């Protein structure tokens, strides 16, 4: 197949490029490099079936020739990014989704939207199944990301119902692995880099918030199974093994062998406003429809991730 991946120079996008090339497809990566990096795809640059286009997906998208698949991953997914660039976050979720859906319609291509567990907001249902509509504060600082993805899902389904576009929606939960940005503000690079530098790990409040962590190889496998399935409903992709942030901090210290301590901080800015207290996917649908569930254990995934950051630092 000939496949376009927006956000193709990002963390998840670059791993998808790599996997799809290995599977024999032709891949076009599109990225404006606002949060992605050419370093993530530099090893693919000489590949005869790989192409890179620097472009902002909120503008008209031109791709010559046929396309079989459009994977829309372009986004500003970390709190640091969407708090610093709120309007750009809304634009890529709304305009970027509109432009990529229009391209899929014109090319008669299958379309996959990379949505997020953040559509559930600070959930009142736990774990979160796909039929839960969420608890999102639309005017809070996180609303620019949460609502842009909720709108993107609604627009995707509208194109499916009205135009007959063959669509898929992946609701991605916390994913980690090599090629994450050290400065993106998310808990995995924060803790790993602090541990490797011998700095105290900064845990917000009392560390009782929960998250579940899915290794990047498992996430890529889940997304491709969804793409090749006939499932048009949203599908949760994530690891149902939930743990507190404090437990995760201790696991990072164990895997890195760091002697760093843990410091509890109480942010006075907007970093943790409306931050979900719990986050864990119900992956029943993924198991039943895709035959998918995560395989990589947290300790093994962390070892690979730590090795990547150790080399970079």
C-alpha positions as CSV (number, residue, x, y, z in Angstrom):
1,X,0.0,0.0,0.0
2,X,0.9,3.7,-0.4
3,X,0.5,5.3,3.0
4,X,0.6,8.9,4.3
5,X,1.4,9.4,7.9
6,X,0.9,12.9,9.3
7,X,3.1,13.6,12.3
8,X,5.4,11.0,10.7
9,X,8.5,12.5,12.4
10,X,7.0,12.3,15.8
11,X,7.4,9.6,18.5
12,X,4.6,7.2,17.5
13,X,4.6,8.3,13.8
14,X,8.3,7.5,13.3
15,X,7.8,4.0,14.7
16,X,4.8,3.5,12.4
17,X,6.9,4.6,9.4
18,X,9.6,2.0,10.4
19,X,7.1,-0.8,10.8
20,X,5.2,-0.1,7.6
21,X,8.4,0.0,5.6
22,X,9.4,-3.3,7.1
23,X,6.0,-4.7,6.1
24,X,6.7,-3.8,2.4
25,X,4.6,-0.6,2.0
26,X,5.5,2.8,0.6
27,X,5.4,5.5,3.2
28,X,5.1,9.2,3.0
29,X,5.8,11.0,6.3
30,X,4.4,14.5,6.6
31,X,5.4,16.8,9.5
32,X,5.9,20.5,10.2
33,X,8.6,19.6,12.8
34,X,7.0,21.7,15.5
35,X,7.3,18.8,17.9
36,X,8.6,16.1,15.6
37,X,12.3,15.8,14.6
38,X,14.1,14.7,11.5
39,X,16.4,12.8,13.9
40,X,13.5,10.3,14.4
41,X,13.4,9.4,10.7
42,X,17.0,10.1,9.7
43,X,17.7,6.3,9.5
44,X,14.9,6.0,6.9
45,X,16.1,8.8,4.7
46,X,17.8,6.6,2.1
47,X,15.0,4.0,1.8
48,X,13.6,3.8,-1.7
49,X,10.0,3.5,-0.4
50,X,10.2,6.3,2.1
51,X,9.5,10.0,1.4
52,X,9.3,13.0,3.7
53,X,7.3,16.2,3.1
54,X,7.6,19.1,5.5
55,X,4.2,20.6,5.7
56,X,1.6,22.0,8.2
57,X,-1.6,19.9,7.9
58,X,-3.7,22.8,8.9
59,X,-3.1,24.1,5.3
60,X,-4.3,22.5,2.1
61,X,-2.5,19.1,1.6
62,X,-1.3,18.1,-1.8
63,X,0.1,14.6,-2.3
64,X,0.7,13.5,-5.9
65,X,-0.4,10.1,-7.0
66,X,-2.7,7.5,-5.3
67,X,-3.0,6.9,-1.6
68,X,-4.4,3.7,0.0
69,X,-4.2,4.9,3.6
70,X,-4.1,8.2,5.5
71,X,-2.9,7.9,9.2
72,X,-3.5,11.2,11.0
73,X,-1.2,11.4,13.9
74,X,-0.2,15.1,13.7
75,X,-0.8,16.7,17.1
76,X,0.7,18.5,20.0
77,X,0.1,15.8,22.6
78,X,2.1,16.7,25.6
79,X,0.9,19.2,28.3
80,X,4.0,21.3,27.7
81,X,3.1,21.8,24.1
82,X,-0.6,22.3,24.3
83,X,-0.3,24.7,27.2
84,X,2.3,26.7,25.3
85,X,0.6,26.5,22.0
86,X,-3.2,26.3,22.7
87,X,-4.5,27.7,19.4
88,X,-2.1,25.6,17.3
89,X,-3.3,22.5,19.3
90,X,-6.9,23.3,18.4
91,X,-6.1,24.0,14.8
92,X,-4.3,20.7,14.2
93,X,-7.1,18.8,15.8
94,X,-9.8,20.6,13.9
95,X,-8.4,22.0,10.6
96,X,-5.8,19.2,10.4
97,X,-8.4,16.5,10.7
98,X,-10.6,18.3,8.2
99,X,-7.8,18.6,5.6
100,X,-6.7,15.0,6.0
101,X,-10.2,13.6,5.8
102,X,-10.7,15.7,2.6
103,X,-7.6,14.1,1.2
104,X,-8.7,10.6,2.1
105,X,-12.1,11.3,0.5
106,X,-10.4,12.6,-2.7
107,X,-8.0,9.6,-2.8
108,X,-10.6,7.0,-1.8
109,X,-8.2,6.0,1.0
110,X,-8.8,4.3,4.3
111,X,-8.4,6.8,7.2
112,X,-7.2,6.2,10.8
113,X,-7.5,9.0,13.4
114,X,-5.0,8.8,16.3
115,X,-7.3,10.0,19.1
116,X,-6.6,9.9,22.7
117,X,-7.7,8.7,26.2
118,X,-8.0,12.4,27.0
119,X,-11.4,12.4,25.4
120,X,-12.5,10.8,28.7
121,X,-11.3,13.8,30.6
122,X,-11.1,13.3,34.4
123,X,-13.2,10.1,34.3
124,X,-16.1,9.3,36.5
125,X,-16.1,5.7,35.2
126,X,-13.1,3.4,35.8
127,X,-11.6,1.7,33.9
128,X,-12.8,3.7,30.8
129,X,-14.7,1.8,28.1
130,X,-15.3,3.2,24.6
131,X,-19.0,3.9,25.3
132,X,-18.2,6.3,28.2
133,X,-18.7,9.8,26.9
134,X,-16.2,11.4,29.3
135,X,-15.9,14.2,31.8
136,X,-14.1,17.1,30.1
137,X,-13.8,20.7,31.1
138,X,-14.2,22.5,27.8
139,X,-12.9,25.9,29.1
140,X,-10.0,24.6,31.2
141,X,-6.4,24.8,30.1
142,X,-6.4,21.1,29.0
143,X,-9.6,21.6,27.0
144,X,-7.7,22.7,23.9
145,X,-6.3,19.2,23.5
146,X,-9.2,17.2,24.9
147,X,-11.9,19.0,22.9
148,X,-9.8,19.1,19.7
149,X,-9.6,15.3,19.8
150,X,-13.3,15.0,20.6
151,X,-14.1,17.2,17.7
152,X,-11.8,15.2,15.5
153,X,-13.7,12.0,16.4
154,X,-17.0,13.7,15.6
155,X,-15.7,15.0,12.2
156,X,-14.2,11.6,11.4
157,X,-17.6,9.9,12.0
158,X,-19.4,12.6,10.0
159,X,-17.1,12.0,7.0
160,X,-17.8,8.2,7.4
161,X,-21.6,8.7,7.6
162,X,-22.0,11.5,5.0
163,X,-19.2,10.8,2.5
164,X,-18.7,7.1,3.1
165,X,-15.0,7.5,4.0
166,X,-13.6,4.2,5.4
167,X,-12.6,5.4,8.9
168,X,-10.9,4.0,12.0
169,X,-10.5,5.7,15.4
170,X,-7.8,4.7,17.9
171,X,-8.0,6.0,21.4
172,X,-4.4,5.9,22.5
173,X,-3.5,5.7,26.2
174,X,-0.1,6.5,27.7
175,X,2.6,5.2,25.4
176,X,6.3,5.2,26.0
177,X,9.6,4.1,24.4
178,X,12.6,5.4,22.4
179,X,12.2,8.7,20.5
180,X,10.1,10.4,23.2
181,X,11.3,14.0,23.6
182,X,13.3,14.5,26.8
183,X,11.6,17.9,27.4
184,X,8.0,17.0,26.5
185,X,6.8,17.2,30.1
186,X,5.3,13.7,30.3
187,X,6.0,11.4,33.2
188,X,8.2,8.8,31.5
189,X,10.9,11.1,30.0
190,X,10.7,13.3,33.1
191,X,11.4,10.5,35.6
192,X,13.9,8.7,33.4
193,X,16.0,11.8,32.6
194,X,15.9,12.9,36.2
195,X,17.0,9.5,37.4
196,X,19.9,9.3,34.9
197,X,21.1,12.8,35.9
198,X,21.0,11.9,39.6
199,X,18.3,14.5,40.2
200,X,15.3,13.9,42.5
201,X,12.2,12.6,40.7
202,X,9.5,15.2,41.0
203,X,6.1,13.7,41.9
204,X,3.1,16.0,41.8
205,X,1.0,16.2,44.9
206,X,1.1,12.8,46.8
207,X,1.7,10.6,43.7
208,X,-1.7,8.8,44.0
209,X,-2.8,9.6,40.5
210,X,-2.8,6.5,38.4
211,X,-1.7,5.8,34.8
212,X,-1.1,2.7,32.6
213,X,1.9,2.5,30.3
214,X,2.0,0.8,26.9
215,X,5.3,0.2,25.1
216,X,5.6,1.6,21.6
217,X,5.9,-1.7,19.8
218,X,2.6,-2.9,21.3
219,X,0.9,0.4,20.3
220,X,2.1,0.2,16.7
221,X,0.8,-3.4,16.5
222,X,-2.6,-2.4,17.9
223,X,-2.9,0.5,15.5
224,X,-2.1,-1.6,12.4
225,X,-4.5,-4.3,13.5
226,X,-7.2,-1.7,13.8
227,X,-6.3,-0.2,10.4
228,X,-6.6,-3.6,8.8
229,X,-9.9,-4.5,10.6
230,X,-13.4,-3.6,9.8
231,X,-14.1,-1.9,13.1
232,X,-15.4,1.7,12.6
233,X,-16.2,2.3,16.3
234,X,-13.5,3.9,18.5
235,X,-11.1,1.3,20.0
236,X,-9.1,1.8,23.2
237,X,-5.4,1.0,22.8
238,X,-3.4,0.9,25.9
239,X,-2.1,-1.2,28.8
240,X,-4.8,-2.2,31.4
241,X,-2.0,-2.7,34.1
242,X,-2.6,0.4,36.2
243,X,-0.2,1.8,38.8
244,X,0.2,5.0,40.8
245,X,2.7,7.6,39.7
246,X,4.6,7.0,43.0
247,X,4.8,3.3,42.2
248,X,6.1,4.2,38.7
249,X,8.7,6.5,40.2
250,X,10.1,3.6,42.3
251,X,10.1,1.4,39.2
252,X,12.1,3.9,37.2
253,X,14.7,4.1,40.1
254,X,14.9,0.4,40.2
255,X,15.5,0.0,36.4
256,X,17.9,2.9,36.1
257,X,19.8,1.9,39.3
258,X,19.8,5.5,40.2
259,X,20.3,6.7,43.8
260,X,18.0,9.7,43.2
261,X,15.4,10.5,45.8
262,X,11.8,11.5,45.3
263,X,10.5,15.0,45.8
264,X,6.8,15.8,46.2
265,X,5.8,19.1,44.6
266,X,2.5,21.0,44.5
267,X,2.3,23.0,41.3
268,X,0.7,26.3,41.5
269,X,0.4,26.8,37.8
270,X,-2.0,25.1,35.3
271,X,0.1,21.9,34.7
272,X,-2.1,19.7,36.8
273,X,-5.5,21.6,36.5
274,X,-8.1,19.0,35.4
275,X,-5.4,16.4,35.3
276,X,-7.1,13.0,35.4
277,X,-6.9,11.3,38.8
278,X,-7.2,7.9,37.3
279,X,-6.5,6.6,33.8
280,X,-6.8,2.9,32.7
281,X,-8.3,1.5,29.5
282,X,-10.9,-1.2,29.2
283,X,-9.5,-3.1,26.2
284,X,-12.3,-5.6,25.9
285,X,-13.1,-4.4,22.4
286,X,-9.5,-4.5,21.3
287,X,-9.2,-8.1,22.6
288,X,-12.4,-9.3,21.0
289,X,-12.2,-7.4,17.6
290,X,-8.5,-7.2,17.0
291,X,-7.1,-10.1,19.1
292,X,-4.8,-7.5,20.6
293,X,-3.4,-6.9,24.0
294,X,0.0,-5.5,25.2
295,X,2.9,-8.1,25.3
296,X,5.9,-6.1,26.5
297,X,6.3,-6.0,30.3
298,X,6.9,-2.6,31.9
299,X,10.3,-3.6,33.2
300,X,11.5,-4.7,29.7
301,X,10.0,-1.6,28.0
302,X,11.6,0.7,30.5
303,X,15.0,-1.0,30.0
304,X,14.8,-0.2,26.3
305,X,13.6,3.3,27.0
306,X,16.3,4.0,29.6
307,X,19.0,2.8,27.1
308,X,17.8,5.3,24.6
309,X,17.8,8.2,27.0
310,X,21.1,7.2,28.5
311,X,22.7,7.4,25.0
312,X,21.1,10.8,24.4
313,X,22.2,12.2,27.7
